[in-house]
Each structure stands twice: as C-alpha cells, then as structure tokens.
C-alpha cells in the first residue's frame, strides 16, 4: 500500500473512532437529561469520561439536588 492509501485508511479509522465517540457522548447526554439533569450540566458531565453515569443517575433518583450531585461527581 502506498503512503497516500495508508493515509486515507488511517483517516477512515479515525473518522470511525470520532463518530463512535460522538455517539457515546450523545447517548450519555440523553441519559443524564432523562435522569433529570439540566441540559448544561448533562453536557458537562457527559464530556467527562470519569463520571460514572449510573452513579450520576442514582444521585438524582435518590433526591440529591443537581448542583450537589455535580459537586460530588466532579
């Protein structure tokens, strides 16, 4: 395979990874919003891959205020 073909193949792989990452991000935002987070907080939490989505949702389900849940999670 020549250098041009290798570059195109690498770009295609990166595009697939970027699409998958975007899909995961969007799904996380959707889950957080369904749990009761505001749009802005949901986006911030979804960006942080260290935030445990299940823990985030449980906090609100147990009555934790959004601002306190955010402080706990970040």
NORHUZI-V830916 format. One record per helix or strand. SS is the DSSP state (H for helix, E for strand). FROM is the first residue (numbers start at 1). LEN is the number of residues. If there is no record, write none. Layout:
ss: {SS;SS}
from: {FROM;FROM}
len: {LEN;LEN}
This chain:
ss: {H;H;H;H}
from: {3;39;53;66}
len: {33;9;9;8}
